[in-house]
Amino acid sequence: MEEHIEPNKVIETVLKADEIIAPLVDDSLITLAMSLGINQAVFKDIYQVIRKRGEVFSHQVMMGPLVKADFDWVTGNVDLQVGPYRKSLIFNQLLRLMGLIDSVYSPVHPLGTVLKLNREMLPDKWQEMVSDQEEVLVMVTGRKQDLPGVYANYLFDYITVIWPLGALPEVEPIGVSNMMIENVVSPGYTNELEKEMEEKILKASQLANQQVSSAFMPDEVAREYLAEIVELSQQSEGE
């Protein structure tokens, strides 16, 4: 892996190395992936449509191509278009593709970074926890944390605490995905060692291990994972 990971140079390799996506890779898919990767705002908008079970997404990128996605939630089929490039996928293939794009193109923010989260993207229990706050701010305390056991193909992009409260007794840190982030309020400290950590260790390790963010779990996997978390929480409370 190069010292500096240039997304447009590695995306093809990452797609071809993935057992789910590799059979689908052609010039159209690579171009689609690049276009979505460099247009992070559009990428997140598509993800929000998925979360809300929307049927159509259409956006004309300024000085760029038309981006369109049609979702059929009955059949599980998705038609994705960026300019003249089109691809038909099943839903779980789309999730995997988006997870790989996210792993390549999303930056790794330094420790101490304060992030503003999109309230709509938070799980219900977290929305209740921050319901009295005008904006949801968190501070990054950890990065790229593997999920346990059979879910090790997924990770939390960030481990965070509510800002400015910080770590509190009996309050668990919040796992945050890139898709939850609305914007960076205050970046953490960066030096050459931090840049090396971001590129050569955190991002390179994620790509080498073919891990994607927890945001891109298929529904059935997410339900199983959440059920296990609830069960563990109940067992802990009963002790």
Secondary structure as the mmCIF struct_conf table of DSSP 4:
data_model
#
loop_
_struct_conf.conf_type_id
_struct_conf.id
_struct_conf.beg_label_comp_id
_struct_conf.beg_label_asym_id
_struct_conf.beg_label_seq_id
_struct_conf.end_label_comp_id
_struct_conf.end_label_asym_id
_struct_conf.end_label_seq_id
BEND BEND1 GLU A 3 HIS A 4
HELX_RH_AL_P HELX_RH_AL_P1 PRO A 7 ALA A 17
TURN_TY1_P TURN_TY1_P1 GLU A 19 ILE A 21
HELX_RH_3T_P HELX_RH_3T_P1 ALA A 22 LEU A 24
BEND BEND2 ASP A 26 ASP A 26
HELX_RH_AL_P HELX_RH_AL_P2 ASP A 27 ILE A 38
HELX_RH_AL_P HELX_RH_AL_P3 GLN A 40 ARG A 51
TURN_TY1_P TURN_TY1_P2 LYS A 52 ARG A 53
BEND BEND3 GLU A 55 GLU A 55
STRN STRN1 VAL A 56 GLN A 60
TURN_TY1_P TURN_TY1_P3 MET A 62 MET A 63
BEND BEND4 GLY A 64 GLY A 64
STRN STRN2 LEU A 66 ASP A 72
TURN_TY1_P TURN_TY1_P4 TRP A 73 GLY A 76
STRN STRN3 ASN A 77 VAL A 82
TURN_TY1_P TURN_TY1_P5 GLY A 83 PRO A 84
STRN STRN4 TYR A 85 ILE A 90
HELX_RH_AL_P HELX_RH_AL_P4 PHE A 91 TYR A 105
BEND BEND5 SER A 106 SER A 106
HELX_LH_PP_P HELX_LH_PP_P1 HIS A 109 PRO A 110
TURN_TY1_P TURN_TY1_P6 LEU A 111 GLY A 112
STRN STRN5 VAL A 114 LEU A 117
HELX_RH_3T_P HELX_RH_3T_P2 ARG A 119 MET A 121
BEND BEND6 LEU A 122 LEU A 122
HELX_RH_AL_P HELX_RH_AL_P5 ASP A 124 MET A 129
TURN_TY1_P TURN_TY1_P7 VAL A 130 ASP A 132
BEND BEND7 GLU A 134 GLU A 135
STRN STRN6 VAL A 136 ASP A 146
HELX_LH_PP_P HELX_LH_PP_P2 LEU A 147 PRO A 148
HELX_RH_3T_P HELX_RH_3T_P3 GLY A 149 TYR A 151
TURN_TY1_P TURN_TY1_P8 ALA A 152 ASN A 153
STRN STRN7 TYR A 154 ILE A 162
TURN_TY1_P TURN_TY1_P9 TRP A 163 LEU A 165
BEND BEND8 ALA A 167 ALA A 167
TURN_TY1_P TURN_TY1_P10 PRO A 169 GLU A 170
STRN STRN8 ILE A 174 VAL A 176
HELX_RH_3T_P HELX_RH_3T_P4 ASN A 178 MET A 180
STRN STRN9 ILE A 181 SER A 186
HELX_LH_PP_P HELX_LH_PP_P3 PRO A 187 TYR A 189
HELX_RH_AL_P HELX_RH_AL_P6 GLU A 192 GLU A 196
HELX_RH_PI_P HELX_RH_PI_P1 MET A 197 LYS A 203
HELX_RH_AL_P HELX_RH_AL_P7 ALA A 204 ALA A 208
TURN_TY1_P TURN_TY1_P11 ASN A 209 GLN A 210
STRN STRN10 VAL A 212 SER A 213
HELX_RH_3T_P HELX_RH_3T_P5 SER A 214 PHE A 216
HELX_RH_AL_P HELX_RH_AL_P8 ASP A 219 GLY A 238
#
